[in-house]
Amino acid sequence: MRDKTQTNSTAPGDRLIRVGAVVFFIGAVATLVTLAPLLLDTTPFPTYMFVLSMLMGVGFLIAGAGVFQSVAAGRRQARAGAAGSAPR
């Protein structure tokens, strides 16, 4: 089956995984920026920076939804293939 898959084709859920990775990365950077003043004993950032840190979890959930969507599409495709190749 892999020999028939094109390298530039996108499976269902791929876009959600990519968006989730970007949002997770932004949240990770915000977390590092937020924790730096606490570790360096300087003035902490305002509350909105801590809210931006929550983007790590949001990105993880978005990417997880993309993985589940991709798995569901793979199962549907496998069922359709098994139904089409059943002996008569």
PAZAPA-4460 file (N, C-alpha, C; in steps of 0.05 Angstrom, whole numbers, plus 32768, in hexadecimal, padded with zeros to 4 digits):
% residues 88
    n_x    n_y    n_z   ca_x   ca_y   ca_z    c_x    c_y    c_z   seq   type   mol
   8010   7FE8   8000   8000   8000   8000   8011   8019   8000     1      M     A
   8028   8018   800E   8039   8030   800F   8044   8037   7FF4     2      R     A
   8048   8024   7FE2   8053   802B   7FC8   803F   803B   7FB7     3      D     A
   8026   803B   7FBF   8012   804A   7FB0   800D   8066   7FBC     4      K     A
   8018   806B   7FD4   8015   8085   7FE1   8029   8099   7FD5     5      T     A
   801F   80B0   7FCD   8030   80C5   7FC2   803D   80D4   7FDA     6      Q     A
   8056   80DD   7FD5   8064   80EA   7FEB   8058   8106   7FF1     7      T     A
   804B   8112   7FDE   8040   812D   7FE3   8022   812B   7FEB     8      N     A
   8017   8114   7FEF   7FFB   8112   7FF7   7FF8   8116   8015     9      S     A
   7FE2   8121   801D   7FDD   8126   8039   7FC6   8115   8042    10      T     A
   7FCA   8108   8059   7FB5   80F8   8064   7FA3   8109   8076    11      A     A
   7F8B   8100   807B   7F79   810F   808D   7F87   8112   80A9    12      P     A
   7F86   8129   80B3   7F92   812E   80CE   7FAE   813A   80CC    13      G     A
   7FBB   8139   80B5   7FD6   8144   80B3   7FD7   8161   80B9    14      D     A
   7FC4   8170   80B0   7FC4   818D   80B4   7FC0   8193   80D2    15      R     A
   7FAF   8184   80DF   7FAB   8188   80FC   7FC5   8182   810B    16      L     A
   7FD3   816E   8103   7FEC   8167   8110   8001   817D   810D    17      I     A
   8002   8188   80F5   8016   819E   80F0   800E   81B7   8100    18      R     A
   7FF5   81BE   8100   7FEC   81D5   810F   7FF0   81D1   812D    19      V     A
   7FEB   81B9   8136   7FEF   81B3   8152   800D   81B5   815A    20      G     A
   801E   81AC   8148   803B   81AE   814D   8044   81CB   814F    21      A     A
   8039   81DC   813E   8041   81F9   813E   8036   8206   8158    22      V     A
   801D   8200   815F   8012   820C   8177   8021   8202   8190    23      V     A
   8029   81E8   8190   8038   81DD   81A6   8053   81EB   81A8    24      F     A
   8061   81EF   8192   807A   81FD   8192   8078   8219   819C    25      F     A
   8063   8228   8194   805F   8243   819E   805B   8243   81BC    26      I     A
   804B   822F   81C6   8047   822C   81E2   8060   8225   81F1    27      G     A
   8071   8215   81E5   808B   820D   81F2   809D   8225   81F5    28      A     A
   809E   8236   81E0   80AF   824E   81E1   80A4   8261   81F6    29      V     A
   8089   8264   81F7   807D   8275   820B   8083   826B   8227    30      A     A
   8083   8251   822A   8089   8245   8245   80A6   824C   824D    31      T     A
   80B9   8248   823A   80D5   824F   8240   80D8   826C   8247    32      L     A
   80CB   827D   8238   80CD   829A   823D   80C0   82A1   8258    33      V     A
   80AB   8294   825F   809D   8299   8278   80AD   8290   8290    34      T     A
   80BA   8279   828D   80CA   826E   82A4   80E5   827B   82A7    35      L     A
   80F0   8288   8293   810A   8294   8294   810C   82A9   82AB    36      A     A
   80F9   82BB   82AD   80FC   82CF   82C3   80F9   82C2   82DF    37      P     A
   80EA   82AC   82E1   80E7   829F   82FB   8101   8291   8303    38      L     A
   8110   8286   82EF   8129   8279   82F5   8140   828D   82F8    39      L     A
   813E   82A4   82EC   8153   82B8   82ED   814E   82CD   8303    40      L     A
   8139   82C9   8313   8132   82DA   8329   812E   82F7   8321    41      D     A
   811F   82FB   830B   8118   8316   8302   80FA   8319   8304    42      T     A
   80F0   8330   82FB   80D3   8335   82FC   80C4   8322   82E9    43      T     A
   80B0   8314   82F3   80A1   8301   82E2   8090   830F   82CD    44      P     A
   808A   8301   82B8   8079   830C   82A3   805C   830E   82AC    45      F     A
   804C   831E   829D   8030   8320   82A4   8021   8305   82A0    46      P     A
   8009   8304   82A9   7FF9   82EC   82A8   7FF4   82E1   828C    47      T     A
   7FF1   82F3   8278   7FEC   82E9   825D   8002   82D7   8253    48      Y     A
   801A   82DA   825C   8030   82C8   8254   802B   82AC   825E    49      M     A
   8020   82AA   8276   801A   828F   8281   8003   8283   8271    50      F     A
   7FF1   8293   8268   7FDB   8289   8257   7FE6   827F   823C    51      V     A
   7FF9   828D   8231   8006   8284   8218   8014   826A   821C    52      L     A
   801E   8265   8234   802B   824B   8239   8017   8234   8236    53      S     A
   7FFE   8239   823A   7FEA   8224   8237   7FE7   821A   821A    54      M     A
   7FF2   8229   8208   7FF1   8220   81EC   7FFF   8206   81E7    55      L     A
   8011   81FE   81F9   801E   81E4   81F6   800A   81CE   81F8    56      M     A
   7FF9   81D0   820B   7FE4   81BB   820E   7FD0   81BC   81F8    57      G     A
   7FC8   81D4   81EF   7FB5   81D7   81D9   7FC1   81CB   81C0    58      V     A
   7FDA   81D0   81BA   7FE7   81C5   81A3   7FE9   81A7   81A4    59      G     A
   7FEE   819C   81BC   7FEF   817F   81BF   7FD3   8173   81BA    60      F     A
   7FBE   8180   81C3   7FA3   8176   81BE   7F9C   8177   81A0    61      L     A
   7FA4   818D   8193   7F9E   8190   8176   7FAC   817A   8166    62      I     A
   7FC6   8175   816D   7FD5   8160   815F   7FC9   8145   8165    63      A     A
   7FC1   8140   817D   7FB4   8127   8184   7F9A   8122   8175    64      G     A
   7F8B   8137   8171   7F72   8135   8161   7F79   812E   8144    65      A     A
   7F8F   8139   813A   7F98   8133   811F   7FA0   8116   811D    66      G     A
   7FAE   810B   8131   7FB6   80EF   8131   7F9D   80DD   8132    67      V     A
   7F8A   80E3   8143   7F71   80D3   8144   7F62   80D4   8129    68      F     A
   7F61   80EC   811C   7F54   80EE   8102   7F63   80DD   80ED    69      Q     A
   7F7D   80DD   80EE   7F8C   80CD   80DB   7F88   80AF   80E0    70      S     A
   7F87   80A7   80F9   7F82   808B   8100   7F66   8082   80F7    71      V     A
   7F53   8093   80FB   7F37   808D   80F3   7F36   808A   80D4    72      A     A
   7F43   809C   80C6   7F43   809A   80A9   7F51   8081   809F    73      A     A
   7F67   8079   80AD   7F74   8060   80A6   7F63   8048   80AA    74      G     A
   7F54   8048   80C0   7F42   8032   80C5   7F2C   8030   80B1    75      R     A
   7F21   8048   80A9   7F0C   8048   8095   7F16   803D   807A    76      R     A
   7F2F   8045   8074   7F3B   803C   805B   7F40   801E   805C    77      Q     A
   7F49   8014   8073   7F4E   7FF7   8076   7F35   7FE7   8074    78      A     A
   7F1F   7FF1   8080   7F05   7FE3   807E   7EFB   7FE3   8062    79      R     A
   7EFE   7FFA   8054   7EF5   7FFB   8038   7F06   7FE7   8026    80      A     A
   7F1F   7FE6   802C   7F30   7FD3   801D   7F2A   7FB6   8023    81      G     A
   7F24   7FB0   803C   7F1D   7F95   8043   7F02   7F8D   8038    82      A     A
   7EEF   7FA0   8037   7ED5   7F9A   802C   7ED6   7F96   800D    83      A     A
   7EE8   7FA4   8001   7EEB   7FA2   7FE4   7EFA   7F89   7FDB    84      G     A
   7F0A   7F7D   7FEC   7F1A   7F66   7FE4   7F0F   7F4C   7FF0    85      S     A
   7EF7   7F4D   7FFB   7EEB   7F35   8007   7EE4   7F21   7FF0    86      A     A
   7EE9   7F07   7FF4   7EE3   7EF3   7FE0   7EC5   7EF0   7FDD    87      P     A
   7EBD   7EEA   7FC5   7EA0   7EE6   7FBF   7E99   7ECA   7FB8    88      R     A
***
